[in-house]
Amino acid sequence: MNNDAHTPSLLRRLGRPFRDAGKLVLTGLGRLLPSCCIHHVAATANYLQLGRWMKDHGFNRPGLRWTREAVYHDVASRVRDQRVLYLEFGVFQGASMRYWSQHLKHPQTQLHGFDSFEGLPEAGAVWSKGEFDVGGNMPQIPDPRVQFHKGWFDQVLPSFAIPDHEVLVVNIDADLYSSTIFVLNCLKPHLKPGSFIYFDDMPAIDHEARAIHEYLAETGAQWKLVSAHVSLGHVFFECVSS
């Protein structure tokens, strides 16, 4: 009888008490550490997972940028003079919409922002229900090309008619998996080669990254990473096949 064949299972049995002891130590530390420390540890693990997720999905890192605006610029500089349809999901106080309003130059470009302006509809990751509530107040942006659509995505997006355009730029800052996958599925017929899709909170691995994985697996679409923040938290993809 070959005893070598039983060595791995033996090692696993011997190692189990040590693993359980390690878990005991960790749960004990969890009772002692403040919540902010535990949050930082969990966030660190999310970044490790995000790096592996990017590699597993074949997203080679482009030149990395140090600010979110620099990530925006990599796409805005390519499309600024075209007739862009810019769709933003998760407007909050309008900082991103102001950027794109200023950097998209074609007079027939249209910029549409979707938000309840009442905060998140549910809790998720590090966010609580109602976070990002601005009391229903929409930002004031003095650009007639900008239009806001107030309401939950499932209430306003299905009835939104996609205007004619030369290039589609989608900014998804919806935070939650449920909101992100809903937007992707609604836009599925319009995400064609040459479309650009931005995500703002990739380290929340069970939310935006999960939605992207499911969307690409279901549709067979292929995207390439065209710009990313050094954290890989803010990323721009380009659709290369749908």
FENBEL-V376699 format. One line per field, one symbol per residue. ss: DSSP state (A for helix, B for strand, O for the rest). burial: I if it has 24 or more other ideal C-beta (glycine too) atoms within 12 Angstrom, else O. A space follows every 10 residues. Layout:
ss=???
burial=???
This chain:
ss=OOAAAAAAAA AAAAAAAAAA AAAAAAAAAA AAOOAAAAAA AAAAAAAAAA AAAAAAOOOO OOOBBOOAAA AAAAAAAAAO OOOBBBBBBO OOOOAAAAAA AAAOOOOOOB BBBBBOOBOO OOOBOOBOOO OOBOOOOOOO OOOOOBBBBB OOAAAAOOOO OOOOOOBBBB BBOOOOAAAA AAAAAAAAAA OOOOOBBBBO OOOOAAAAAA AAAAAAAAAO OBBBBBBBBO OOOOBBBBBB BO
burial=OOOOOOOOOO OOOOOOOOOO OOOOOOOOOO OOOOOOOOOO OOOOOIIOOI IOIIOOIOIO OOOOIOOIOO IIIIIIOOII OIOIIIIIII IIOIOIIIII IIIIOIOOII IIIIIIIOII IOOIIOIOOO OIOOOOOIIO IOIOIIIIIO OIIOOIIOOI OOOOIOIIII IIIIIIIIII IIIIOIIIOI IIOIIIIIII IIIIIIIIII IIIOIIOOOO IOIIIIIIIO IIIIIIIIIO OI
